């Protein structure tokens, strides 16, 4: 999924984080590498962005992506239940800016 690496390497001016997550998840889903409810993608870029909980990954759109602002407030749908895991990985590995599983 080299396209996902390409999307993750982009900056917000080129393509907003929510759109990058959506496009990558579409490719993951189309290749049957996840189910409608499986897998998550997050991006840490200013705010923290993650796929929402309980949303069909095959129908994901950028307006559904959960965002935690730098002030700690959530915008959008309920974030994935795996948010604490993603946050812990980013805390342990500050060199990472995106996660896909």
C-alpha positions in Angstrom: 0.0 0.0 0.0 2.6 2.5 -1.1 -0.2 5.0 -1.8 -0.8 5.2 1.9 2.8 6.0 2.6 2.5 8.7 -0.1 -0.6 10.1 1.6 1.0 10.1 5.1 4.0 11.9 3.8 1.9 14.8 2.5 1.3 17.9 4.5 -2.0 19.6 5.3 -1.6 22.2 2.6 -1.6 19.4 0.0 -4.3 17.2 1.5 -5.9 17.6 4.9 -5.3 14.7 7.4 -9.0 13.6 7.3 -8.9 13.2 3.6 -5.5 11.3 3.7 -7.0 8.9 6.2 -10.1 8.4 4.1 -8.2 7.8 0.9 -5.8 5.3 2.5 -8.7 3.4 4.2 -10.5 3.2 0.9 -7.5 1.5 -0.6 -7.1 -0.9 2.4 -10.8 -1.8 2.2 -10.8 -2.2 -1.6 -7.9 -4.7 -1.3 -9.8 -6.6 1.4 -7.1 -6.0 4.0 -9.8 -5.0 6.5 -13.4 -5.6 7.2 -16.1 -3.0 7.4 -15.4 -2.6 11.1 -11.8 -3.6 11.4 -8.6 -1.6 11.3 -7.8 2.0 12.2 -5.6 4.8 10.8 -4.4 7.8 12.7 -2.4 10.9 11.9 -0.7 13.1 14.4 -0.3 16.5 12.8 -1.1 19.4 15.0 -4.3 17.8 16.0 -4.8 14.0 16.4 -6.9 12.4 13.7 -8.3 8.9 13.8 -10.9 6.7 12.2 -14.2 6.8 14.1 -15.7 4.0 16.2 -18.5 1.9 14.8 -18.3 3.2 11.2 -18.3 1.0 8.1 -14.8 1.5 6.7 -16.1 1.0 3.2 -18.3 4.0 3.6 -15.9 6.3 5.3 -15.8 10.0 4.2 -13.5 12.7 5.5 -16.2 14.5 7.4 -16.6 11.4 9.6 -13.0 11.3 10.8 -12.6 12.1 14.5 -10.3 14.9 15.4 -8.8 15.8 18.8 -7.7 19.4 18.8 -4.5 20.6 20.5 -6.8 21.9 23.3 -8.0 18.3 23.8 -11.5 18.7 22.5 -13.1 16.1 20.2 -14.7 17.1 16.9 -16.6 14.7 14.7 -17.8 11.2 15.5 -16.8 9.1 18.5 -13.2 8.1 18.1 -12.0 4.6 17.8 -11.8 2.6 21.1 -8.2 2.0 20.2 -7.3 5.7 20.5 -5.4 5.2 23.8 -3.2 2.6 22.0 -2.4 5.0 19.2 -1.7 7.8 21.7 0.6 5.5 23.7 2.6 4.6 20.5 3.0 8.2 19.5 4.2 9.0 23.1 6.7 6.2 23.0 7.8 6.9 19.4 7.7 10.7 18.8 9.3 10.1 15.3 6.0 8.6 14.1 3.3 10.7 12.5 0.9 8.1 11.2 -0.3 4.6 12.2 -2.2 2.0 10.2 -3.3 -1.4 11.4 
